[in-house]
Amino acid sequence: MRKLFLAAGLLTGLTALSGCGSTGLFDRERPDEFAVSRQAPLVIPPDFALVPPAPGAPSSNNVDSGRAAMEAMFGGPAPRSSTETTALTAAGRASAAPGIRSAAGDPATEVVDKGAATREIIAAPEGDGQDARASVPKQ
């Protein structure tokens, strides 16, 4: 038993000492600590000028972040082109009911039954189309 502990201690010591050598299992590239250069210190730019808020002015915390983000990404509302205006007029934009979007999902709204084929297409699982098959029902 004593020889086993002696052998284990010797093996542990050899493994620890092998890390000190420049060849062997623990050989690796080490960075040169003298090649590290210092970066220039941070400097406040000379044109940096924050203006304190005026007394009575609205707080900047009252800005709607959602609206500010949308305007930053997409800009403000763009003017419609003549083609878009003509298409919207032809589609009956002026005669549309203002609350039509909230009435579209209403159970009392009359809808046209498109049949079982349309329901199957809408309920079909997504896929890459490799296994797609079409069948025509007999009438």
N, CA and C atoms as an extended XYZ file, in Angstrom:
417
Properties=species:S:1:pos:R:3:atomname:S:1:resname:S:1:resid:I:1 pbc="F F F"
N         0.828       -1.183        0.000 N   MET     1
C         0.000        0.000        0.000 CA  MET     1
C         0.876        1.251        0.000 C   MET     1
N         1.982        1.150        0.752 N   ARG     2
C         2.889        2.294        0.858 CA  ARG     2
C         3.537        2.569       -0.492 C   ARG     2
N         3.846        1.508       -1.249 N   LYS     3
C         4.446        1.685       -2.561 CA  LYS     3
C         3.455        2.344       -3.532 C   LYS     3
N         2.183        2.043       -3.378 N   LEU     4
C         1.147        2.637       -4.234 CA  LEU     4
C         1.056        4.151       -4.008 C   LEU     4
N         1.070        4.572       -2.720 N   PHE     5
C         1.034        6.002       -2.414 CA  PHE     5
C         2.293        6.700       -2.904 C   PHE     5
N         3.431        6.039       -2.776 N   LEU     6
C         4.702        6.605       -3.245 CA  LEU     6
C         4.688        6.760       -4.769 C   LEU     6
N         4.175        5.758       -5.470 N   ALA     7
C         4.105        5.817       -6.934 CA  ALA     7
C         3.128        6.912       -7.382 C   ALA     7
N         1.992        7.041       -6.707 N   ALA     8
C         1.014        8.075       -7.053 CA  ALA     8
C         1.584        9.463       -6.799 C   ALA     8
N         2.286        9.639       -5.702 N   GLY     9
C         2.903       10.935       -5.400 CA  GLY     9
C         3.984       11.281       -6.405 C   GLY     9
N         4.775       10.282       -6.779 N   LEU    10
C         5.831       10.506       -7.758 CA  LEU    10
C         5.242       10.867       -9.122 C   LEU    10
N         4.190       10.192       -9.525 N   LEU    11
C         3.524       10.477      -10.791 CA  LEU    11
C         2.912       11.878      -10.775 C   LEU    11
N         2.323       12.265       -9.674 N   THR    12
C         1.751       13.607       -9.546 CA  THR    12
C         2.843       14.658       -9.613 C   THR    12
N         3.949       14.419       -8.945 N   GLY    13
C         5.066       15.364       -8.968 CA  GLY    13
C         5.650       15.515      -10.361 C   GLY    13
N         5.792       14.407      -11.097 N   LEU    14
C         6.326       14.461      -12.454 CA  LEU    14
C         5.378       15.204      -13.398 C   LEU    14
N         4.100       14.976      -13.219 N   THR    15
C         3.114       15.677      -14.042 CA  THR    15
C         3.159       17.170      -13.775 C   THR    15
N         3.270       17.571      -12.519 N   ALA    16
C         3.342       18.990      -12.166 CA  ALA    16
C         4.615       19.621      -12.692 C   ALA    16
N         5.728       18.908      -12.615 N   LEU    17
C         7.001       19.442      -13.094 CA  LEU    17
C         7.069       19.514      -14.615 C   LEU    17
N         6.301       18.674      -15.306 N   SER    18
C         6.346       18.703      -16.767 CA  SER    18
C         5.751       19.993      -17.322 C   SER    18
N         4.938       20.668      -16.551 N   GLY    19
C         4.394       21.950      -16.971 CA  GLY    19
C         5.423       23.055      -16.964 C   GLY    19
N         6.516       22.868      -16.252 N   CYS    20
C         7.564       23.886      -16.176 CA  CYS    20
C         8.509       23.818      -17.366 C   CYS    20
N         8.553       22.721      -18.074 N   GLY    21
C         9.470       22.554      -19.185 CA  GLY    21
C         8.966       23.244      -20.444 C   GLY    21
N         9.850       23.354      -21.439 N   SER    22
C         9.463       23.989      -22.691 CA  SER    22
C         9.094       22.978      -23.750 C   SER    22
N         9.247       21.711      -23.485 N   THR    23
C         8.851       20.676      -24.430 CA  THR    23
C         8.000       19.668      -23.696 C   THR    23
N         7.237       18.926      -24.459 N   GLY    24
C         6.437       17.893      -23.847 CA  GLY    24
C         4.948       18.154      -24.006 C   GLY    24
N         4.170       17.620      -23.101 N   LEU    25
C         2.714       17.671      -23.172 CA  LEU    25
C         2.168       19.080      -23.014 C   LEU    25
N         2.787       19.902      -22.189 N   PHE    26
C         2.258       21.226      -21.884 CA  PHE    26
C         2.952       22.339      -22.675 C   PHE    26
N         3.534       22.034      -23.814 N   ASP    27
C         4.213       23.036      -24.617 CA  ASP    27
C         3.162       23.878      -25.349 C   ASP    27
N         3.276       25.182      -25.283 N   ARG    28
C         2.313       26.060      -25.947 CA  ARG    28
C         2.962       27.395      -26.247 C   ARG    28
N         2.347       28.155      -27.138 N   GLU    29
C         2.822       29.493      -27.459 CA  GLU    29
C         2.356       30.446      -26.369 C   GLU    29
N         3.256       31.259      -25.883 N   ARG    30
C         2.909       32.224      -24.840 CA  ARG    30
C         3.053       33.630      -25.408 C   ARG    30
N         2.183       34.539      -25.008 N   PRO    31
C         2.322       35.905      -25.506 CA  PRO    31
C         3.548       36.591      -24.908 C   PRO    31
N         4.086       37.519      -25.665 N   ASP    32
C         5.240       38.283      -25.193 CA  ASP    32
C         4.714       39.444      -24.356 C   ASP    32
N         4.976       39.423      -23.069 N   GLU    33
C         4.419       40.451      -22.186 CA  GLU    33
C         5.047       41.819      -22.422 C   GLU    33
N         6.182       41.867      -23.103 N   PHE    34
C         6.825       43.156      -23.372 CA  PHE    34
C         6.346       43.772      -24.688 C   PHE    34
N         5.600       43.010      -25.482 N   ALA    35
C         5.100       43.518      -26.760 CA  ALA    35
C         3.757       44.226      -26.607 C   ALA    35
N         3.189       44.246      -25.415 N   VAL    36
C         1.900       44.882      -25.189 CA  VAL    36
C         2.091       46.391      -25.144 C   VAL    36
N         1.294       47.096      -25.924 N   SER    37
C         1.401       48.562      -25.918 CA  SER    37
C         0.205       49.153      -25.195 C   SER    37
N         0.379       50.295      -24.670 N   ARG    38
C        -0.703       50.976      -23.968 CA  ARG    38
C        -1.536       51.769      -24.962 C   ARG    38
N        -2.832       51.828      -24.685 N   GLN    39
C        -3.713       52.620      -25.532 CA  GLN    39
C        -3.725       54.045      -25.029 C   GLN    39
N        -4.043       54.953      -25.937 N   ALA    40
C        -4.127       56.359      -25.555 CA  ALA    40
C        -5.301       56.540      -24.588 C   ALA    40
N        -5.185       57.445      -23.637 N   PRO    41
C        -6.290       57.656      -22.697 CA  PRO    41
C        -7.508       58.258      -23.407 C   PRO    41
N        -8.666       58.030      -22.829 N   LEU    42
C        -9.893       58.589      -23.394 CA  LEU    42
C        -9.897       60.099      -23.204 C   LEU    42
N       -10.323       60.793      -24.247 N   VAL    43
C       -10.336       62.252      -24.218 CA  VAL    43
C       -11.730       62.720      -24.611 C   VAL    43
N       -12.265       63.673      -23.906 N   ILE    44
C       -13.551       64.252      -24.268 CA  ILE    44
C       -13.345       65.120      -25.501 C   ILE    44
N       -14.133       64.911      -26.550 N   PRO    45
C       -13.949       65.724      -27.751 CA  PRO    45
C       -14.227       67.197      -27.464 C   PRO    45
N       -13.535       68.094      -28.164 N   PRO    46
C       -13.700       69.521      -27.876 CA  PRO    46
C       -15.080       70.060      -28.229 C   PRO    46
N       -15.806       69.406      -29.164 N   ASP    47
C       -17.124       69.926      -29.536 CA  ASP    47
C       -18.249       69.282      -28.737 C   ASP    47
N       -17.906       68.579      -27.676 N   PHE    48
C       -18.903       67.920      -26.843 CA  PHE    48
C       -19.594       68.968      -25.970 C   PHE    48
N       -20.867       69.207      -26.251 N   ALA    49
C       -21.584       70.233      -25.495 CA  ALA    49
C       -22.996       69.747      -25.200 C   ALA    49
N       -23.237       69.374      -23.971 N   LEU    50
C       -24.588       69.023      -23.551 CA  LEU    50
C       -25.257       70.265      -22.987 C   LEU    50
N       -26.452       70.493      -23.457 N   VAL    51
C       -27.197       71.651      -22.991 CA  VAL    51
C       -28.140       71.189      -21.886 C   VAL    51
N       -28.123       71.836      -20.735 N   PRO    52
C       -29.056       71.430      -19.680 CA  PRO    52
C       -30.488       71.728      -20.112 C   PRO    52
N       -31.442       70.940      -19.635 N   PRO    53
C       -32.831       71.151      -20.040 CA  PRO    53
C       -33.347       72.503      -19.552 C   PRO    53
N       -34.188       73.091      -20.379 N   ALA    54
C       -34.781       74.381      -20.025 CA  ALA    54
C       -35.851       74.157      -18.965 C   ALA    54
N       -36.007       75.095      -18.031 N   PRO    55
C       -37.044       74.941      -17.012 CA  PRO    55
C       -38.429       74.943      -17.664 C   PRO    55
N       -39.255       73.991      -17.298 N   GLY    56
C       -40.614       73.907      -17.830 CA  GLY    56
C       -40.706       73.138      -19.130 C   GLY    56
N       -39.591       72.733      -19.719 N   ALA    57
C       -39.613       71.973      -20.974 CA  ALA    57
C       -40.041       70.536      -20.669 C   ALA    57
N       -40.690       69.881      -21.622 N   PRO    58
C       -41.112       68.498      -21.373 CA  PRO    58
C       -39.894       67.579      -21.207 C   PRO    58
N       -40.038       66.601      -20.363 N   SER    59
C       -38.948       65.677      -20.073 CA  SER    59
C       -38.685       64.776      -21.274 C   SER    59
N       -37.445       64.405      -21.452 N   SER    60
C       -37.112       63.508      -22.559 CA  SER    60
C       -37.567       62.076      -22.265 C   SER    60
N       -37.969       61.803      -21.041 N   ASN    61
C       -38.458       60.470      -20.683 CA  ASN    61
C       -39.860       60.230      -21.203 C   ASN    61
N       -40.555       61.276      -21.653 N   ASN    62
C       -41.922       61.135      -22.125 CA  ASN    62
C       -41.994       60.726      -23.585 C   ASN    62
N       -40.869       60.441      -24.217 N   VAL    63
C       -40.846       60.067      -25.618 CA  VAL    63
C       -41.334       58.630      -25.760 C   VAL    63
N       -42.236       58.393      -26.718 N   ASP    64
C       -42.721       57.039      -26.987 CA  ASP    64
C       -41.611       56.278      -27.703 C   ASP    64
N       -40.998       55.332      -27.021 N   SER    65
C       -39.838       54.640      -27.588 CA  SER    65
C       -40.216       53.823      -28.818 C   SER    65
N       -41.402       53.258      -28.850 N   GLY    66
C       -41.831       52.485      -30.023 CA  GLY    66
C       -41.930       53.359      -31.255 C   GLY    66
N       -42.554       54.505      -31.096 N   ARG    67
C       -42.710       55.430      -32.222 CA  ARG    67
C       -41.342       55.981      -32.646 C   ARG    67
N       -40.491       56.299      -31.673 N   ALA    68
C       -39.164       56.821      -31.998 CA  ALA    68
C       -38.341       55.783      -32.746 C   ALA    68
N       -38.452       54.517      -32.357 N   ALA    69
C       -37.717       53.453      -33.052 CA  ALA    69
C       -38.230       53.269      -34.469 C   ALA    69
N       -39.545       53.286      -34.646 N   MET    70
C       -40.111       53.128      -35.992 CA  MET    70
C       -39.702       54.285      -36.896 C   MET    70
N       -39.700       55.493      -36.375 N   GLU    71
C       -39.291       56.635      -37.188 CA  GLU    71
C       -37.799       56.603      -37.481 C   GLU    71
N       -37.005       56.099      -36.544 N   ALA    72
C       -35.574       55.999      -36.800 CA  ALA    72
C       -35.277       54.954      -37.874 C   ALA    72
N       -36.039       53.866      -37.892 N   MET    73
C       -35.805       52.809      -38.876 CA  MET    73
C       -36.410       53.132      -40.235 C   MET    73
N       -37.651       53.621      -40.253 N   PHE    74
C       -38.364       53.758      -41.512 CA  PHE    74
C       -38.652       55.205      -41.893 C   PHE    74
N       -38.328       56.150      -41.060 N   GLY    75
C       -38.631       57.541      -41.365 CA  GLY    75
C       -40.098       57.834      -41.097 C   GLY    75
N       -40.495       59.039      -41.364 N   GLY    76
C       -41.892       59.422      -41.154 CA  GLY    76
C       -42.774       58.898      -42.274 C   GLY    76
N       -44.047       59.259      -42.254 N   PRO    77
C       -44.946       58.804      -43.314 CA  PRO    77
C       -44.530       59.410      -44.653 C   PRO    77
N       -44.357       58.552      -45.648 N   ALA    78
C       -43.941       59.003      -46.975 CA  ALA    78
C       -45.165       59.412      -47.778 C   ALA    78
N       -45.026       60.418      -48.632 N   PRO    79
C       -46.166       60.790      -49.467 CA  PRO    79
C       -46.468       59.678      -50.467 C   PRO    79
N       -47.745       59.473      -50.748 N   ARG    80
C       -48.142       58.418      -51.684 CA  ARG    80
C       -47.884       58.874      -53.117 C   ARG    80
N       -47.463       57.917      -53.929 N   SER    81
C       -47.256       58.227      -55.342 CA  SER    81
C       -48.610       58.313      -56.033 C   SER    81
N       -48.630       58.877      -57.250 N   SER    82
C       -49.906       59.013      -57.972 CA  SER    82
C       -50.465       57.639      -58.322 C   SER    82
N       -49.601       56.662      -58.606 N   THR    83
C       -50.064       55.310      -58.924 CA  THR    83
C       -50.725       54.666      -57.713 C   THR    83
N       -50.105       54.834      -56.537 N   GLU    84
C       -50.677       54.258      -55.322 CA  GLU    84
C       -51.997       54.930      -54.977 C   GLU    84
N       -52.065       56.236      -55.138 N   THR    85
C       -53.310       56.959      -54.869 CA  THR    85
C       -54.409       56.509      -55.818 C   THR    85
N       -54.072       56.322      -57.097 N   THR    86
C       -55.063       55.864      -58.077 CA  THR    86
C       -55.548       54.462      -57.738 C   THR    86
N       -54.625       53.565      -57.345 N   ALA    87
C       -55.014       52.192      -56.991 CA  ALA    87
C       -55.908       52.170      -55.759 C   ALA    87
N       -55.595       52.987      -54.760 N   LEU    88
C       -56.428       53.034      -53.557 CA  LEU    88
C       -57.804       53.616      -53.854 C   LEU    88
N       -57.873       54.615      -54.722 N   THR    89
C       -59.165       55.207      -55.092 CA  THR    89
C       -60.000       54.190      -55.862 C   THR    89
N       -59.360       53.445      -56.769 N   ALA    90
C       -60.082       52.433      -57.543 CA  ALA    90
C       -60.565       51.296      -56.652 C   ALA    90
N       -59.836       51.016      -55.576 N   ALA    91
C       -60.239       49.956      -54.652 CA  ALA    91
C       -61.353       50.390      -53.725 C   ALA    91
N       -61.686       51.676      -53.735 N   GLY    92
C       -62.785       52.160      -52.895 CA  GLY    92
C       -62.343       52.560      -51.514 C   GLY    92
N       -61.189       53.183      -51.408 N   ARG    93
C       -60.683       53.599      -50.098 CA  ARG    93
C       -61.620       54.613      -49.451 C   ARG    93
N       -62.193       55.497      -50.231 N   ALA    94
C       -63.052       56.540      -49.666 CA  ALA    94
C       -64.360       55.969      -49.138 C   ALA    94
N       -64.821       54.841      -49.700 N   SER    95
C       -66.112       54.296      -49.280 CA  SER    95
C       -65.988       53.211      -48.213 C   SER    95
N       -64.783       52.924      -47.736 N   ALA    96
C       -64.593       51.879      -46.726 CA  ALA    96
C       -65.079       52.369      -45.368 C   ALA    96
N       -65.683       51.457      -44.629 N   ALA    97
C       -66.154       51.795      -43.288 CA  ALA    97
C       -64.955       51.948      -42.362 C   ALA    97
N       -64.962       52.970      -41.472 N   PRO    98
C       -63.794       53.196      -40.618 CA  PRO    98
C       -63.478       52.033      -39.673 C   PRO    98
N       -64.457       51.309      -39.183 N   GLY    99
C       -64.214       50.235      -38.216 CA  GLY    99
C       -64.224       48.860      -38.837 C   GLY    99
N       -63.906       48.762      -40.131 N   ILE   100
C       -64.035       47.480      -40.823 CA  ILE   100
C       -63.090       46.421      -40.268 C   ILE   100
N       -61.931       46.807      -39.800 N   ARG   101
C       -60.987       45.804      -39.302 CA  ARG   101
C       -61.470       45.150      -38.012 C   ARG   101
N       -62.163       45.881      -37.177 N   SER   102
C       -62.660       45.273      -35.951 CA  SER   102
C       -63.927       44.471      -36.214 C   SER   102
N       -64.610       44.721      -37.313 N   ALA   103
C       -65.818       43.976      -37.633 CA  ALA   103
C       -65.522       42.719      -38.446 C   ALA   103
N       -64.315       42.563      -38.978 N   ALA   104
C       -64.006       41.421      -39.835 CA  ALA   104
C       -64.038       40.108      -39.066 C   ALA   104
N       -63.651       40.096      -37.806 N   GLY   105
C       -63.657       38.871      -37.026 CA  GLY   105
C       -64.938       38.657      -36.243 C   GLY   105
N       -65.896       39.516      -36.415 N   ASP   106
C       -67.167       39.428      -35.697 CA  ASP   106
C       -67.947       38.203      -36.178 C   ASP   106
N       -68.516       37.403      -35.284 N   PRO   107
C       -69.287       36.224      -35.713 CA  PRO   107
C       -70.493       36.578      -36.575 C   PRO   107
N       -71.013       37.780      -36.459 N   ALA   108
C       -72.170       38.177      -37.256 CA  ALA   108
C       -71.776       38.615      -38.662 C   ALA   108
N       -70.490       38.717      -38.949 N   THR   109
C       -70.040       39.120      -40.276 CA  THR   109
C       -70.310       37.993      -41.264 C   THR   109
N       -70.918       38.331      -42.395 N   GLU   110
C       -71.212       37.329      -43.413 CA  GLU   110
C       -69.948       37.077      -44.225 C   GLU   110
N       -69.631       35.806      -44.408 N   VAL   111
C       -68.467       35.433      -45.190 CA  VAL   111
C       -68.889       34.436      -46.258 C   VAL   111
N       -68.084       34.310      -47.284 N   VAL   112
C       -68.359       33.375      -48.366 CA  VAL   112
C       -67.640       32.072      -48.060 C   VAL   112
N       -68.379       30.962      -48.134 N   ASP   113
C       -67.777       29.663      -47.881 CA  ASP   113
C       -66.994       29.242      -49.113 C   ASP   113
N       -65.688       29.097      -48.977 N   LYS   114
C       -64.834       28.752      -50.110 CA  LYS   114
C       -64.741       27.243      -50.311 C   LYS   114
N       -65.292       26.465      -49.420 N   GLY   115
C       -65.298       25.026      -49.604 CA  GLY   115
C       -64.189       24.337      -48.816 C   GLY   115
N       -64.227       23.012      -48.887 N   ALA   116
C       -63.289       22.195      -48.116 CA  ALA   116
C       -61.866       22.303      -48.647 C   ALA   116
N       -61.703       22.504      -49.958 N   ALA   117
C       -60.352       22.571      -50.527 CA  ALA   117
C       -59.583       23.754      -49.958 C   ALA   117
N       -60.241       24.897      -49.828 N   THR   118
C       -59.572       26.078      -49.278 CA  THR   118
C       -59.211       25.855      -47.820 C   THR   118
N       -60.119       25.236      -47.065 N   ARG   119
C       -59.809       24.958      -45.663 CA  ARG   119
C       -58.624       24.003      -45.537 C   ARG   119
N       -58.530       23.012      -46.428 N   GLU   120
C       -57.396       22.085      -46.389 CA  GLU   120
C       -56.089       22.794      -46.723 C   GLU   120
N       -56.139       23.699      -47.690 N   ILE   121
C       -54.923       24.432      -48.052 CA  ILE   121
C       -54.464       25.298      -46.887 C   ILE   121
N       -55.387       25.981      -46.238 N   ILE   122
C       -55.033       26.860      -45.128 CA  ILE   122
C       -54.533       26.048      -43.937 C   ILE   122
N       -55.122       24.875      -43.702 N   ALA   123
C       -54.748       24.056      -42.552 CA  ALA   123
C       -53.562       23.146      -42.838 C   ALA   123
N       -53.031       23.151      -44.059 N   ALA   124
C       -51.924       22.259      -44.405 CA  ALA   124
C       -50.676       22.640      -43.626 C   ALA   124
N       -49.899       21.645      -43.204 N   PRO   125
C       -48.652       21.961      -42.481 CA  PRO   125
C       -47.621       22.567      -43.431 C   PRO   125
N       -46.729       23.350      -42.855 N   GLU   126
C       -45.674       23.953      -43.655 CA  GLU   126
C       -44.667       22.890      -44.049 C   GLU   126
N       -44.052       23.083      -45.192 N   GLY   127
C       -43.039       22.152      -45.650 CA  GLY   127
C       -42.298       22.752      -46.831 C   GLY   127
N       -41.383       21.970      -47.383 N   ASP   128
C       -40.606       22.472      -48.510 CA  ASP   128
C       -41.251       22.137      -49.843 C   ASP   128
N       -42.378       21.424      -49.851 N   GLY   129
C       -43.103       21.111      -51.073 CA  GLY   129
C       -42.622       19.863      -51.760 C   GLY   129
N       -41.655       19.151      -51.204 N   GLN   130
C       -41.127       17.943      -51.857 CA  GLN   130
C       -42.180       16.836      -51.909 C   GLN   130
N       -42.999       16.742      -50.901 N   ASP   131
C       -43.988       15.655      -50.836 CA  ASP   131
C       -45.392       16.136      -51.167 C   ASP   131
N       -45.507       17.262      -51.852 N   ALA   132
C       -46.823       17.830      -52.150 CA  ALA   132
C       -47.532       16.990      -53.195 C   ALA   132
N       -48.827       16.785      -52.993 N   ARG   133
C       -49.667       16.047      -53.934 CA  ARG   133
C       -50.962       16.804      -54.093 C   ARG   133
N       -51.502       16.719      -55.284 N   ALA   134
C       -52.779       17.373      -55.551 CA  ALA   134
C       -53.789       16.318      -55.951 C   ALA   134
N       -54.989       16.473      -55.475 N   SER   135
C       -56.059       15.564      -55.867 CA  SER   135
C       -57.315       16.378      -56.142 C   SER   135
N       -58.035       15.974      -57.167 N   VAL   136
C       -59.265       16.668      -57.539 CA  VAL   136
C       -60.433       15.802      -57.075 C   VAL   136
N       -61.273       16.365      -56.180 N   PRO   137
C       -62.417       15.563      -55.720 CA  PRO   137
C       -63.440       15.384      -56.831 C   PRO   137
N       -64.050       14.215      -56.891 N   LYS   138
C       -65.078       13.939      -57.888 CA  LYS   138
C       -66.387       14.545      -57.440 C   LYS   138
N       -67.068       15.161      -58.375 N   GLN   139
C       -68.333       15.834      -58.015 CA  GLN   139
C       -69.525       15.087      -58.537 C   GLN   139
